[in-house]
Amino acid sequence: MMTDNQESVQLLNTAIIKSKEKKIDSSYEQRLSKACNNPAINALTVAINHLAETQNISNDQAAMQLIETVRELDSVWTDYVMMEGIGKLKELLKTQTNH
């Protein structure tokens, strides 16, 4: 038997998932086609080939390294921005409670 708290958490989780579904752009095929025709793909192809040659690895490995590096950079900056936002919220709350 679920407690009220467990039921609330389940309801909130369901609501979060449903709200994300509404934000998903279902035109992913068009978006993928547009992305693949972007000139940046040519630059990435050059980068993959260069990394593979200079590191003596396969193109698959080079592509994975590039993607993993970009994802790590994105993750670092996401965390940084989140911490900056939390810091600003803490300062704002501290200022408000001191008044």
Disulfide bonds with the S-S distance in Angstrom:
none
